[in-house]
Amino acid sequence: MKEELTISKLAKAAGVGVETVRYYQRRGMLNTPSAGKSYRRYGAEHLQRLLFIKRAQSIGFTLREVAELLSLNDTRDHRLARRLATKKISDIEGRIAQMSKVADALRHLVHECECGGQEMPCPIIRMALKE
């Protein structure tokens, strides 16, 4: 990308809204170029940074974590970035294990519901009504 973009063209190229770009600027995740003769102009580095933010969020990083990753990249602290990613993997694996337990419990309730017959209360509804 050789041309410089307005904020609206930058937002469109990154697949985000203009207010999202401004929000990232307020949070310090994206620098705000100076207004030249008329409009602020954004370059390829702005687009790359926006796309990085979107990708990092899509794999489960929070905005706070994305901001930390960006600062680590700016300082080239790869060791700390690896530690942050390793912690994120552990968090995700923990959530997967928890969701697996929830799925197993629901499977059990569905099985009980299938075997219970019409005259018995539905175990799924009974479970949901428990306090």
Backbone as JSON Lines, residues from 0, in Angstrom:
{"i":0,"aa":"M","n":[0.85,-1.17,0.0],"ca":[0.0,0.0,0.0],"c":[0.89,1.23,0.0]}
{"i":1,"aa":"K","n":[0.93,1.94,-1.09],"ca":[1.79,3.11,-1.21],"c":[1.03,4.39,-0.87]}
{"i":2,"aa":"E","n":[-0.25,4.41,-1.13],"ca":[-1.0,5.63,-0.86],"c":[-1.31,5.77,0.62]}
{"i":3,"aa":"E","n":[-1.46,7.0,1.04],"ca":[-1.85,7.24,2.41],"c":[-3.37,7.3,2.45]}
{"i":4,"aa":"L","n":[-3.93,6.83,3.56],"ca":[-5.38,6.69,3.67],"c":[-5.96,7.68,4.66]}
{"i":5,"aa":"T","n":[-7.21,8.05,4.41],"ca":[-7.96,8.79,5.41],"c":[-8.4,7.79,6.47]}
{"i":6,"aa":"I","n":[-8.9,8.29,7.58],"ca":[-9.32,7.38,8.65],"c":[-10.44,6.45,8.18]}
{"i":7,"aa":"S","n":[-11.34,6.96,7.36],"ca":[-12.44,6.1,6.9],"c":[-11.94,5.01,5.97]}
{"i":8,"aa":"K","n":[-10.99,5.32,5.1],"ca":[-10.43,4.3,4.21],"c":[-9.59,3.29,4.99]}
{"i":9,"aa":"L","n":[-8.88,3.77,5.99],"ca":[-8.11,2.87,6.84],"c":[-9.04,1.91,7.56]}
{"i":10,"aa":"A","n":[-10.1,2.44,8.15],"ca":[-11.06,1.61,8.87],"c":[-11.66,0.56,7.94]}
{"i":11,"aa":"K","n":[-12.04,0.97,6.76],"ca":[-12.64,0.04,5.8],"c":[-11.64,-1.05,5.41]}
{"i":12,"aa":"A","n":[-10.41,-0.67,5.16],"ca":[-9.38,-1.65,4.76],"c":[-9.14,-2.66,5.88]}
{"i":13,"aa":"A","n":[-9.28,-2.23,7.13],"ca":[-9.05,-3.13,8.26],"c":[-10.31,-3.88,8.67]}
{"i":14,"aa":"G","n":[-11.45,-3.49,8.11],"ca":[-12.7,-4.16,8.47],"c":[-13.23,-3.73,9.83]}
{"i":15,"aa":"V","n":[-12.96,-2.5,10.21],"ca":[-13.46,-1.97,11.48],"c":[-14.15,-0.64,11.21]}
{"i":16,"aa":"G","n":[-14.79,-0.11,12.22],"ca":[-15.41,1.2,12.09],"c":[-14.44,2.32,12.43]}
{"i":17,"aa":"V","n":[-14.77,3.51,12.0],"ca":[-13.94,4.68,12.28],"c":[-13.81,4.89,13.79]}
{"i":18,"aa":"E","n":[-14.91,4.69,14.51],"ca":[-14.87,4.87,15.97],"c":[-13.95,3.85,16.63]}
{"i":19,"aa":"T","n":[-13.83,2.67,16.03],"ca":[-12.89,1.66,16.56],"c":[-11.46,2.16,16.42]}
{"i":20,"aa":"V","n":[-11.14,2.74,15.27],"ca":[-9.81,3.3,15.06],"c":[-9.54,4.38,16.11]}
{"i":21,"aa":"R","n":[-10.5,5.26,16.31],"ca":[-10.33,6.33,17.29],"c":[-10.19,5.77,18.71]}
{"i":22,"aa":"Y","n":[-10.94,4.72,19.0],"ca":[-10.85,4.09,20.32],"c":[-9.45,3.54,20.55]}
{"i":23,"aa":"Y","n":[-8.89,2.85,19.56],"ca":[-7.54,2.31,19.68],"c":[-6.52,3.44,19.83]}
{"i":24,"aa":"Q","n":[-6.77,4.55,19.18],"ca":[-5.88,5.7,19.34],"c":[-5.96,6.25,20.77]}
{"i":25,"aa":"R","n":[-7.14,6.36,21.32],"ca":[-7.3,6.85,22.69],"c":[-6.63,5.92,23.69]}
{"i":26,"aa":"R","n":[-6.65,4.62,23.4],"ca":[-6.01,3.64,24.3],"c":[-4.5,3.55,24.09]}
{"i":27,"aa":"G","n":[-3.99,4.26,23.1],"ca":[-2.55,4.25,22.85],"c":[-2.08,3.06,22.05]}
{"i":28,"aa":"M","n":[-3.0,2.33,21.45],"ca":[-2.64,1.14,20.68],"c":[-2.3,1.47,19.22]}
{"i":29,"aa":"L","n":[-2.7,2.65,18.79],"ca":[-2.48,3.09,17.41],"c":[-2.15,4.57,17.46]}
{"i":30,"aa":"N","n":[-1.01,4.93,16.88],"ca":[-0.66,6.35,16.95],"c":[-1.53,7.18,16.02]}
{"i":31,"aa":"T","n":[-1.67,8.43,16.37],"ca":[-2.48,9.37,15.59],"c":[-1.52,10.25,14.79]}
{"i":32,"aa":"P","n":[-1.57,10.12,13.47],"ca":[-0.67,10.96,12.67],"c":[-1.1,12.43,12.76]}
{"i":33,"aa":"S","n":[-0.14,13.31,12.55],"ca":[-0.49,14.73,12.58],"c":[-1.31,15.07,11.34]}
{"i":34,"aa":"A","n":[-2.18,16.03,11.51],"ca":[-3.0,16.48,10.38],"c":[-2.11,17.35,9.5]}
{"i":35,"aa":"G","n":[-1.93,16.93,8.29],"ca":[-1.1,17.69,7.36],"c":[-1.81,18.96,6.95]}
{"i":36,"aa":"K","n":[-2.02,19.13,5.7],"ca":[-2.69,20.32,5.19],"c":[-4.19,20.27,5.43]}
{"i":37,"aa":"S","n":[-4.74,19.06,5.5],"ca":[-6.19,18.96,5.7],"c":[-6.53,17.79,6.63]}
{"i":38,"aa":"Y","n":[-6.49,16.59,6.11],"ca":[-6.87,15.41,6.88],"c":[-5.64,14.66,7.38]}
{"i":39,"aa":"R","n":[-5.85,13.89,8.43],"ca":[-4.78,12.99,8.88],"c":[-4.65,11.88,7.84]}
{"i":40,"aa":"R","n":[-3.44,11.48,7.59],"ca":[-3.17,10.42,6.62],"c":[-2.52,9.25,7.32]}
{"i":41,"aa":"Y","n":[-3.03,8.07,7.03],"ca":[-2.56,6.83,7.65],"c":[-1.83,6.0,6.62]}
{"i":42,"aa":"G","n":[-0.79,5.31,7.05],"ca":[0.01,4.5,6.14],"c":[-0.13,3.01,6.4]}
{"i":43,"aa":"A","n":[0.71,2.25,5.73],"ca":[0.68,0.79,5.81],"c":[0.91,0.3,7.24]}
{"i":44,"aa":"E","n":[1.76,0.99,8.0],"ca":[2.04,0.56,9.37],"c":[0.79,0.64,10.25]}
{"i":45,"aa":"H","n":[-0.06,1.62,9.98],"ca":[-1.32,1.74,10.73],"c":[-2.24,0.56,10.41]}
{"i":46,"aa":"L","n":[-2.34,0.24,9.12],"ca":[-3.18,-0.87,8.7],"c":[-2.65,-2.18,9.29]}
{"i":47,"aa":"Q","n":[-1.35,-2.39,9.23],"ca":[-0.77,-3.62,9.79],"c":[-1.07,-3.73,11.28]}
{"i":48,"aa":"R","n":[-0.98,-2.64,11.98],"ca":[-1.23,-2.66,13.43],"c":[-2.7,-2.96,13.71]}
{"i":49,"aa":"L","n":[-3.61,-2.36,12.95],"ca":[-5.03,-2.65,13.12],"c":[-5.33,-4.12,12.83]}
{"i":50,"aa":"L","n":[-4.76,-4.65,11.78],"ca":[-4.99,-6.05,11.44],"c":[-4.42,-6.98,12.52]}
{"i":51,"aa":"F","n":[-3.28,-6.59,13.1],"ca":[-2.72,-7.38,14.2],"c":[-3.68,-7.39,15.38]}
{"i":52,"aa":"I","n":[-4.23,-6.24,15.72],"ca":[-5.17,-6.15,16.84],"c":[-6.35,-7.08,16.61]}
{"i":53,"aa":"K","n":[-6.9,-7.04,15.4],"ca":[-8.05,-7.91,15.08],"c":[-7.68,-9.38,15.18]}
{"i":54,"aa":"R","n":[-6.52,-9.77,14.64],"ca":[-6.1,-11.17,14.68],"c":[-5.88,-11.63,16.12]}
{"i":55,"aa":"A","n":[-5.22,-10.8,16.91],"ca":[-4.95,-11.17,18.3],"c":[-6.26,-11.33,19.07]}
{"i":56,"aa":"Q","n":[-7.22,-10.45,18.83],"ca":[-8.52,-10.59,19.49],"c":[-9.22,-11.85,19.03]}
{"i":57,"aa":"S","n":[-9.1,-12.18,17.76],"ca":[-9.81,-13.34,17.23],"c":[-9.29,-14.66,17.81]}
{"i":58,"aa":"I","n":[-8.07,-14.67,18.32],"ca":[-7.55,-15.89,18.94],"c":[-7.64,-15.85,20.45]}
{"i":59,"aa":"G","n":[-8.35,-14.85,20.98],"ca":[-8.67,-14.87,22.4],"c":[-7.97,-13.88,23.29]}
{"i":60,"aa":"F","n":[-7.12,-13.03,22.75],"ca":[-6.47,-12.03,23.59],"c":[-7.43,-10.88,23.86]}
{"i":61,"aa":"T","n":[-7.42,-10.39,25.09],"ca":[-8.21,-9.21,25.44],"c":[-7.51,-7.98,24.89]}
{"i":62,"aa":"L","n":[-8.21,-6.85,24.86],"ca":[-7.57,-5.62,24.39],"c":[-6.39,-5.23,25.28]}
{"i":63,"aa":"R","n":[-6.51,-5.46,26.57],"ca":[-5.39,-5.16,27.47],"c":[-4.18,-6.01,27.09]}
{"i":64,"aa":"E","n":[-4.42,-7.3,26.81],"ca":[-3.33,-8.19,26.42],"c":[-2.77,-7.82,25.05]}
{"i":65,"aa":"V","n":[-3.65,-7.4,24.14],"ca":[-3.18,-6.98,22.82],"c":[-2.28,-5.76,22.97]}
{"i":66,"aa":"A","n":[-2.69,-4.81,23.8],"ca":[-1.87,-3.61,24.03],"c":[-0.51,-4.01,24.59]}
{"i":67,"aa":"E","n":[-0.5,-4.99,25.49],"ca":[0.76,-5.45,26.06],"c":[1.62,-6.11,24.98]}
{"i":68,"aa":"L","n":[1.0,-6.94,24.13],"ca":[1.75,-7.56,23.04],"c":[2.33,-6.52,22.1]}
{"i":69,"aa":"L","n":[1.56,-5.48,21.8],"ca":[2.05,-4.42,20.92],"c":[3.25,-3.72,21.55]}
{"i":70,"aa":"S","n":[3.18,-3.44,22.84],"ca":[4.31,-2.77,23.48],"c":[5.52,-3.7,23.53]}
{"i":71,"aa":"L","n":[5.28,-4.99,23.75],"ca":[6.39,-5.95,23.76],"c":[7.03,-6.04,22.37]}
{"i":72,"aa":"N","n":[6.21,-5.98,21.33],"ca":[6.75,-6.0,19.98],"c":[7.57,-4.74,19.72]}
{"i":73,"aa":"D","n":[7.06,-3.62,20.19],"ca":[7.78,-2.36,20.0],"c":[9.14,-2.38,20.69]}
{"i":74,"aa":"T","n":[9.22,-3.07,21.84],"ca":[10.49,-3.14,22.58],"c":[11.28,-4.4,22.25]}
{"i":75,"aa":"R","n":[10.7,-5.27,21.44],"ca":[11.34,-6.52,21.01],"c":[11.55,-7.5,22.16]}
{"i":76,"aa":"D","n":[10.65,-7.47,23.14],"ca":[10.76,-8.38,24.28],"c":[10.01,-9.67,23.95]}
{"i":77,"aa":"H","n":[10.65,-10.51,23.18],"ca":[10.01,-11.75,22.72],"c":[9.79,-12.74,23.84]}
{"i":78,"aa":"R","n":[10.68,-12.76,24.82],"ca":[10.55,-13.7,25.93],"c":[9.25,-13.43,26.71]}
{"i":79,"aa":"L","n":[9.0,-12.16,27.0],"ca":[7.79,-11.82,27.73],"c":[6.54,-12.07,26.87]}
{"i":80,"aa":"A","n":[6.65,-11.84,25.57],"ca":[5.54,-12.12,24.66],"c":[5.22,-13.62,24.66]}
{"i":81,"aa":"R","n":[6.25,-14.46,24.65],"ca":[6.04,-15.91,24.71],"c":[5.36,-16.31,26.01]}
{"i":82,"aa":"R","n":[5.79,-15.69,27.11],"ca":[5.17,-15.99,28.41],"c":[3.69,-15.62,28.41]}
{"i":83,"aa":"L","n":[3.37,-14.46,27.85],"ca":[1.97,-14.03,27.76],"c":[1.16,-15.0,26.9]}
{"i":84,"aa":"A","n":[1.72,-15.43,25.78],"ca":[1.03,-16.38,24.9],"c":[0.88,-17.74,25.58]}
{"i":85,"aa":"T","n":[1.9,-18.17,26.31],"ca":[1.82,-19.44,27.02],"c":[0.73,-19.4,28.09]}
{"i":86,"aa":"K","n":[0.63,-18.29,28.79],"ca":[-0.42,-18.12,29.8],"c":[-1.8,-18.16,29.12]}
{"i":87,"aa":"K","n":[-1.91,-17.53,27.96],"ca":[-3.19,-17.52,27.23],"c":[-3.56,-18.94,26.82]}
{"i":88,"aa":"I","n":[-2.59,-19.72,26.38],"ca":[-2.85,-21.12,26.02],"c":[-3.38,-21.87,27.22]}
{"i":89,"aa":"S","n":[-2.76,-21.68,28.38],"ca":[-3.2,-22.34,29.6],"c":[-4.63,-21.94,29.96]}
{"i":90,"aa":"D","n":[-4.93,-20.65,29.85],"ca":[-6.28,-20.16,30.13],"c":[-7.31,-20.8,29.19]}
{"i":91,"aa":"I","n":[-6.97,-20.86,27.92],"ca":[-7.88,-21.44,26.92],"c":[-8.08,-22.93,27.2]}
{"i":92,"aa":"E","n":[-7.0,-23.63,27.51],"ca":[-7.12,-25.06,27.81],"c":[-7.98,-25.29,29.05]}
{"i":93,"aa":"G","n":[-7.86,-24.41,30.04],"ca":[-8.7,-24.5,31.23],"c":[-10.18,-24.29,30.91]}
{"i":94,"aa":"R","n":[-10.45,-23.33,30.05],"ca":[-11.85,-23.09,29.64],"c":[-12.38,-24.26,28.83]}
{"i":95,"aa":"I","n":[-11.53,-24.85,27.98],"ca":[-11.95,-26.02,27.2],"c":[-12.3,-27.17,28.14]}
{"i":96,"aa":"A","n":[-11.47,-27.4,29.15],"ca":[-11.74,-28.47,30.11],"c":[-13.06,-28.22,30.84]}
{"i":97,"aa":"Q","n":[-13.28,-26.98,31.25],"ca":[-14.52,-26.63,31.95],"c":[-15.73,-26.83,31.03]}
{"i":98,"aa":"M","n":[-15.62,-26.39,29.79],"ca":[-16.73,-26.54,28.84],"c":[-16.98,-28.01,28.52]}
{"i":99,"aa":"S","n":[-15.94,-28.81,28.52],"ca":[-16.09,-30.25,28.3],"c":[-16.9,-30.88,29.44]}
{"i":100,"aa":"K","n":[-16.64,-30.43,30.67],"ca":[-17.41,-30.92,31.81],"c":[-18.88,-30.51,31.7]}
{"i":101,"aa":"V","n":[-19.12,-29.3,31.26],"ca":[-20.49,-28.82,31.07],"c":[-21.19,-29.65,30.0]}
{"i":102,"aa":"A","n":[-20.49,-29.9,28.89],"ca":[-21.07,-30.71,27.82],"c":[-21.38,-32.12,28.3]}
{"i":103,"aa":"D","n":[-20.49,-32.72,29.1],"ca":[-20.74,-34.06,29.64],"c":[-21.97,-34.07,30.54]}
{"i":104,"aa":"A","n":[-22.11,-33.04,31.37],"ca":[-23.28,-32.95,32.26],"c":[-24.56,-32.82,31.45]}
{"i":105,"aa":"L","n":[-24.52,-32.03,30.39],"ca":[-25.71,-31.89,29.54],"c":[-26.03,-33.18,28.8]}
{"i":106,"aa":"R","n":[-25.0,-33.88,28.33],"ca":[-25.23,-35.17,27.68],"c":[-25.93,-36.13,28.64]}
{"i":107,"aa":"H","n":[-25.48,-36.13,29.88],"ca":[-26.08,-36.99,30.9],"c":[-27.56,-36.62,31.1]}
{"i":108,"aa":"L","n":[-27.85,-35.34,31.18],"ca":[-29.24,-34.91,31.35],"c":[-30.1,-35.27,30.14]}
{"i":109,"aa":"V","n":[-29.56,-35.13,28.96],"ca":[-30.29,-35.5,27.73],"c":[-30.59,-36.99,27.75]}
{"i":110,"aa":"H","n":[-29.6,-37.79,28.15],"ca":[-29.8,-39.24,28.23],"c":[-30.89,-39.58,29.25]}
{"i":111,"aa":"E","n":[-30.84,-38.94,30.42],"ca":[-31.88,-39.17,31.43],"c":[-33.25,-38.78,30.9]}
{"i":112,"aa":"C","n":[-33.3,-37.69,30.15],"ca":[-34.57,-37.22,29.59],"c":[-35.12,-38.23,28.58]}
{"i":113,"aa":"E","n":[-34.23,-38.8,27.77],"ca":[-34.65,-39.79,26.77],"c":[-35.18,-41.05,27.44]}
{"i":114,"aa":"C","n":[-34.62,-41.43,28.58],"ca":[-34.97,-42.69,29.24],"c":[-36.08,-42.55,30.27]}
{"i":115,"aa":"G","n":[-36.47,-41.33,30.59],"ca":[-37.38,-41.11,31.71],"c":[-38.83,-41.34,31.41]}
{"i":116,"aa":"G","n":[-39.26,-41.19,30.22],"ca":[-40.68,-41.35,29.92],"c":[-41.46,-40.06,30.18]}
{"i":117,"aa":"Q","n":[-42.66,-40.02,29.63],"ca":[-43.49,-38.81,29.68],"c":[-44.04,-38.53,31.08]}
{"i":118,"aa":"E","n":[-44.23,-39.55,31.89],"ca":[-44.86,-39.35,33.19],"c":[-43.9,-38.75,34.22]}
{"i":119,"aa":"M","n":[-42.59,-38.79,33.94],"ca":[-41.6,-38.26,34.88],"c":[-41.26,-36.81,34.52]}
{"i":120,"aa":"P","n":[-40.89,-36.0,35.51],"ca":[-40.47,-34.63,35.19],"c":[-39.19,-34.65,34.35]}
{"i":121,"aa":"C","n":[-39.06,-33.7,33.47],"ca":[-37.88,-33.61,32.6],"c":[-36.66,-33.24,33.44]}
{"i":122,"aa":"P","n":[-35.6,-34.06,33.41],"ca":[-34.42,-33.75,34.22],"c":[-33.71,-32.46,33.79]}
{"i":123,"aa":"I","n":[-33.81,-32.11,32.53],"ca":[-33.18,-30.87,32.06],"c":[-33.86,-29.66,32.69]}
{"i":124,"aa":"I","n":[-35.18,-29.65,32.65],"ca":[-35.92,-28.54,33.24],"c":[-35.79,-28.56,34.76]}
{"i":125,"aa":"R","n":[-35.81,-29.74,35.35],"ca":[-35.66,-29.85,36.8],"c":[-34.32,-29.28,37.25]}
{"i":126,"aa":"M","n":[-33.27,-29.58,36.5],"ca":[-31.93,-29.07,36.82],"c":[-31.91,-27.55,36.72]}
{"i":127,"aa":"A","n":[-32.55,-27.0,35.72],"ca":[-32.55,-25.55,35.5],"c":[-33.34,-24.83,36.59]}
{"i":128,"aa":"L","n":[-34.31,-25.5,37.19],"ca":[-35.15,-24.86,38.21],"c":[-34.55,-24.94,39.59]}
{"i":129,"aa":"K","n":[-33.52,-25.76,39.78],"ca":[-32.91,-25.89,41.11],"c":[-32.25,-24.58,41.51]}
{"i":130,"aa":"E","n":[-32.36,-24.29,42.78],"ca":[-31.73,-23.06,43.28],"c":[-30.43,-23.36,43.95]}
